[in-house]
Amino acid sequence: MKVLQILPELNSGGVERGTLEVAAHLVREGYDALVVSNGGRQVEALVHSGARHIAMPVHKKRLGTLLQVRPLRRLFETERPDIVHIRSRVPGWVAWLALRKMSSTERPRLVSTVHGFYSVNAYSAIMTRGERVIAVSECIRDYVRAHFPRTPESAVRVIPRGVEPGRYPRGFEPDAGWLVDWQREQANLKGKITLLLPGRITRLKGHEDFFGLIAGLKAGGLPAHGLVVGDTHPKKRAYLDELRASVSARGLDEDISFLGHRSDLREIMAVSDLVLSLSQQPESFGRTVVEALSLGRRFVGYDHGGVGEQLRVIFPAGCVRLGDVEGLLETTRRVLLERPEPGPIPAAYTLEAMCRATEAVYRDLLATPRAA
């Protein structure tokens, strides 16, 4: 079996990570794994896993990207993949148009993954045109049902994103060298209660609620310090400046640290007292939740989307009604002081289950006759 996955770029994010994980799994199982993208810092990791990367400019939301339809069709004809797996809308359209003019006997089978709560329009509908449509959570499946009703129920498969328990074991402690460096770099955390908000720097991730929470905890006598970890896209630099100004206006310059992109998020979670998700819009899944809980760290988040879906199963004590800033403060104080223990991670939320289930979708589709 040869599987070709296509996405815009290979930088940071859940789409990129899932693509790499499935590619590595396919290679371990003896299959051929190809990924088409515009490139990025994760290409090296992909190639190291044994998969191949093919660079094509399929990432820009402009009509000129459609000029890649013909080259991509030639690639399909040359590589002859059994499965084409689309993971994003722009490359999804390019791939679908490339496939459309291929003969039915030569055309690869099409799988799509709905990774997010896409805008409801014809542009987004491409992500539901796969012969099999993978939803990354129950709430995404429900969203597809409600807003893309032409999607056959029989085509949809729910496959949650997964954590690797061996990499995120309960009670994990970073190695001594990392701890020495961390304590030297973050000397201001000594004697503080550390709260971590991971995620890209965008306007919808709830940073202002996080700053208000830190201020509220401090006013109540808890020595809280907030860590903001996440990439800032070049187009979001102005927003990062806004956030820094907001921190200063609240008098929290000594209580909030912006750490930028970090490759050691697991270690940072392990030394934090609490991890949070305060996204103002529902997350499709939010893998950081299950990773933190797998480590045994406590988690507080708004009860909507994939974050609420996971918390209700594993750590209901951390659920907060969306936008309830007073409830957020009360819940956080209670979790910090009472220290309830997270439940076990369901098997369905493991990386092995995610990869096996995705492979099963491919094999099931290949065993199913094409629609007339």
C-alpha positions in Angstrom: 0.0 0.0 0.0 1.3 3.5 -0.9 -0.3 6.5 0.8 0.2 10.1 -0.2 -0.8 12.7 2.4 -1.1 16.4 1.3 -1.2 19.5 3.4 0.0 23.1 3.1 3.3 23.1 5.1 5.2 21.1 7.6 5.7 23.5 10.5 4.0 23.4 13.8 0.4 22.4 14.5 -1.9 19.4 15.0 -2.4 18.8 11.3 1.3 18.6 10.7 1.9 16.4 13.7 -0.8 13.9 12.8 0.6 13.7 9.2 4.0 12.9 10.5 2.7 10.3 13.0 0.6 8.4 10.4 3.5 8.5 7.9 5.9 7.1 10.4 3.4 4.3 11.4 3.0 3.4 7.7 6.7 3.1 7.3 7.0 0.9 10.4 4.3 -1.4 9.0 6.2 -1.7 5.7 4.1 0.6 3.5 5.2 3.5 1.3 4.5 6.9 2.8 4.7 10.1 0.8 3.9 13.7 1.9 3.3 16.6 -0.4 3.7 20.1 1.1 5.5 23.4 0.6 8.1 22.3 3.1 8.9 23.5 6.6 10.9 22.7 9.7 9.4 19.3 10.2 10.5 17.9 6.8 13.7 16.6 8.4 11.8 14.6 11.0 9.5 13.2 8.3 12.4 12.0 6.1 14.1 10.6 9.2 11.1 8.4 9.8 11.6 6.8 6.4 8.8 8.7 4.6 9.4 10.8 1.5 8.7 14.5 1.1 7.8 16.0 -2.2 7.8 19.8 -2.2 5.0 21.6 -4.1 3.6 25.1 -3.5 0.1 24.0 -2.5 -0.2 26.2 0.5 -1.3 29.7 -0.6 -5.0 30.7 -0.6 -4.9 32.2 -4.1 -6.1 31.2 -7.5 -2.6 30.8 -8.7 -2.3 27.7 -6.6 -4.6 25.9 -9.0 -1.7 25.9 -11.5 -0.4 23.0 -9.4 -3.3 20.8 -10.5 -1.6 19.5 -13.6 1.8 18.9 -11.9 0.1 17.1 -9.1 -1.9 14.9 -11.5 1.4 14.0 -13.2 2.8 13.1 -9.7 -0.2 10.9 -9.1 0.3 9.2 -12.4 4.0 8.7 -11.7 3.9 7.6 -8.1 0.6 5.7 -8.4 -0.5 6.0 -4.7 -3.3 3.7 -3.6 -4.6 6.4 -1.2 -4.5 10.2 -1.4 -5.3 11.7 2.0 -6.2 15.4 2.1 -5.7 17.3 5.3 -6.4 20.9 4.5 -8.7 22.9 2.1 -6.4 24.5 -0.4 -4.3 21.4 -1.1 -7.6 19.4 -0.8 -9.0 21.3 -3.8 -5.8 21.0 -5.8 -5.8 17.2 -5.2 -9.5 16.8 -5.9 -9.2 18.6 -9.2 -6.1 16.6 -10.1 -7.9 13.3 -9.4 -11.0 14.3 -11.2 -9.6 13.9 -14.7 -7.8 10.6 -14.0 -9.5 7.4 -15.3 -11.4 5.4 -12.7 -9.0 2.5 -13.0 -6.0 4.7 -12.3 -7.4 7.1 -9.8 -6.2 6.7 -6.2 -8.9 6.4 -3.5 -9.6 9.6 -1.6 -9.6 10.1 2.2 -10.0 13.4 4.0 -9.6 14.4 7.6 -11.8 17.2 9.1 -9.3 18.8 11.5 -11.4 21.8 12.5 -14.7 23.7 12.7 -14.4 25.0 9.2 -16.5 27.8 7.9 -19.7 26.5 6.3 -19.4 27.1 2.6 -18.5 25.3 -0.7 -14.8 26.0 -0.1 -14.8 24.0 3.1 -17.0 21.3 1.7 -14.0 19.8 -0.1 -13.0 18.3 3.3 -16.1 16.2 3.3 -15.7 14.8 -0.2 -13.4 11.9 0.7 -14.7 8.4 0.1 -13.9 8.1 3.8 -14.1 11.2 6.0 -12.1 11.1 9.3 -13.4 13.3 12.1 -10.9 14.0 14.9 -13.5 14.0 17.7 -17.1 13.4 18.3 -17.8 17.1 18.2 -16.3 17.4 14.8 -18.5 14.5 13.6 -21.5 16.3 15.0 -20.4 19.5 13.2 -20.1 17.7 9.9 -23.6 16.1 10.4 -25.1 19.5 11.1 -23.4 21.7 8.6 -22.4 19.4 5.7 -25.5 17.2 5.6 -24.6 15.8 2.1 -21.8 13.9 3.7 -22.9 10.2 3.8 -23.1 9.0 7.4 -21.5 5.7 6.3 -18.4 7.6 5.1 -17.6 9.2 8.4 -15.1 7.7 10.9 -14.3 9.2 14.3 -10.6 8.8 15.1 -9.4 11.0 18.1 -5.9 12.3 18.1 -3.6 10.2 20.3 -1.0 10.5 23.0 2.0 8.1 23.3 1.8 6.8 26.9 5.4 5.8 26.9 6.4 9.4 26.0 3.9 10.9 28.4 3.9 8.6 31.4 2.2 9.6 34.6 4.7 11.0 37.1 7.3 11.8 34.3 10.2 13.9 35.5 12.5 15.8 33.2 16.2 14.8 33.3 18.6 16.5 35.7 20.3 18.6 33.0 17.1 20.0 31.7 16.0 20.9 35.2 19.2 22.7 35.9 18.9 24.7 32.7 15.2 25.5 33.4 15.8 26.6 37.0 18.6 28.9 35.8 16.5 30.3 33.0 13.3 30.7 35.0 14.7 31.7 38.4 11.7 33.9 38.9 9.5 30.8 39.3 11.0 29.8 42.6 8.3 29.6 45.2 5.6 30.3 42.6 2.5 28.3 41.5 3.1 27.8 37.8 0.2 27.9 35.3 0.8 27.1 31.7 -1.2 28.2 28.7 0.2 26.5 25.6 -0.9 27.3 22.0 -0.3 29.5 19.1 -0.4 33.3 19.7 -3.7 34.1 18.1 -6.6 36.3 19.2 -8.9 33.4 20.0 -6.7 31.4 22.5 -7.9 33.2 25.6 -4.8 35.0 26.6 -6.7 37.9 28.2 -8.7 35.5 30.3 -5.4 33.9 31.4 -4.0 37.2 32.4 -7.1 38.0 34.4 -6.9 34.6 36.1 -3.3 35.2 37.2 -4.3 38.6 38.5 -7.3 37.1 40.4 -5.2 34.3 42.0 -2.6 36.8 43.1 -5.3 39.1 44.6 -6.5 36.0 46.5 -3.2 35.4 48.0 -1.8 32.6 45.7 1.6 33.4 44.3 0.7 32.5 40.7 3.0 32.9 37.7 1.7 32.4 34.1 3.7 30.8 31.3 2.6 31.5 27.7 4.2 29.0 25.3 3.5 29.1 21.6 4.5 30.1 18.1 3.9 33.6 16.8 3.2 33.7 13.0 5.0 36.7 11.5 1.5 38.2 10.7 0.6 37.9 14.4 3.6 39.9 15.8 1.4 43.0 16.3 -1.0 40.9 18.4 1.9 39.7 20.5 2.8 43.3 21.2 -0.8 43.9 22.2 -0.6 41.1 24.7 2.6 42.4 26.2 1.1 45.8 26.5 -2.0 44.3 28.3 0.3 42.5 30.7 2.0 45.7 31.5 -1.3 47.6 31.9 -2.4 45.0 34.5 0.8 45.3 36.4 1.8 41.7 35.7 5.2 42.1 34.0 6.8 40.0 36.8 4.0 37.4 36.8 3.7 36.5 33.1 6.5 35.0 30.9 6.2 34.6 27.1 8.4 31.7 26.1 7.7 31.5 22.4 8.0 28.3 20.5 9.4 25.4 22.6 10.3 21.9 21.6 10.3 20.8 25.2 6.6 21.4 26.0 6.4 17.9 27.7 9.0 19.0 30.2 7.4 22.3 30.8 4.0 20.7 31.4 5.7 18.2 33.8 7.0 21.1 36.0 3.9 23.2 35.9 1.2 23.0 38.6 -1.6 23.5 36.1 -2.2 23.5 32.4 -5.0 25.4 30.8 -7.0 25.7 27.5 -9.0 28.9 27.3 -9.8 29.1 23.6 -12.8 31.3 22.8 -13.7 29.1 19.9 -14.1 25.3 20.3 -11.0 23.3 19.6 -11.5 20.3 17.3 -9.6 18.1 19.7 -6.8 19.8 21.6 -4.1 17.1 22.1 -2.3 19.1 24.8 -5.2 18.2 27.1 -4.7 14.4 26.9 -0.9 14.8 27.0 -1.0 16.9 30.2 -3.5 14.5 31.8 -1.4 11.5 30.7 1.5 13.1 32.6 -0.8 13.3 35.6 -0.9 17.1 35.5 -4.2 18.8 36.4 -6.0 20.7 33.6 -8.6 23.4 33.5 -10.4 24.4 30.3 -13.5 25.8 28.8 -16.1 23.1 28.4 -16.7 23.1 24.7 -15.4 21.4 21.6 -12.7 18.7 21.9 -11.3 20.1 25.1 -14.6 19.7 27.0 -15.1 16.3 25.4 -11.8 15.1 26.9 -12.1 16.8 30.2 -15.6 15.3 30.8 -14.1 11.9 30.4 -10.8 12.2 32.1 -10.9 15.2 34.5 -14.4 16.7 34.9 -13.2 18.8 37.9 -11.4 21.0 35.3 -14.4 21.9 33.3 -15.5 25.6 33.2 -18.4 27.1 31.3 -17.2 29.1 28.3 -16.5 32.7 29.2 -17.3 32.3 32.9 -14.3 34.2 34.2 -15.5 34.0 37.8 -16.0 30.3 37.4 -12.6 30.0 35.9 -11.0 31.6 39.0 -13.1 29.4 41.4 -12.4 26.2 39.5 -8.7 27.0 39.3 -8.4 27.7 43.0 -10.2 24.5 43.9 -8.1 22.4 41.6 -4.9 23.9 42.9 -5.9 23.6 46.6 -7.8 20.3 46.6 -5.5 18.6 44.0 -8.0 16.0 42.5 -6.3 13.3 40.5 -6.9 12.9 36.7 -8.5 9.6 35.6 -6.9 7.1 33.3 -6.4 7.9 29.6 -8.9 5.9 27.5 -7.3 3.5 24.9 -9.1 5.4 22.1 -6.9 8.5 23.0 -3.6 6.8 22.4 -1.3 7.3 19.4 -1.3 3.6 18.6 -5.1 3.5 18.4 -5.1 6.6 16.2 -2.6 5.2 13.7 -4.1 1.7 13.7 -7.6 3.2 13.1 -6.3 5.4 10.2 -4.6 2.4 8.6 -7.8 0.4 9.0 -9.7 3.2 7.1 -7.2 2.9 4.2 -7.4 -0.8 4.1 -11.2 -0.9 4.4 -11.5 1.6 1.5 -9.2 -0.3 -0.7 -11.3 -3.5 -0.1 -14.5 -1.6 -1.0 -15.6 -1.4 -4.7 -15.6 2.1 -6.1 -18.9 3.8 -6.4 -20.5 3.6 -9.8 
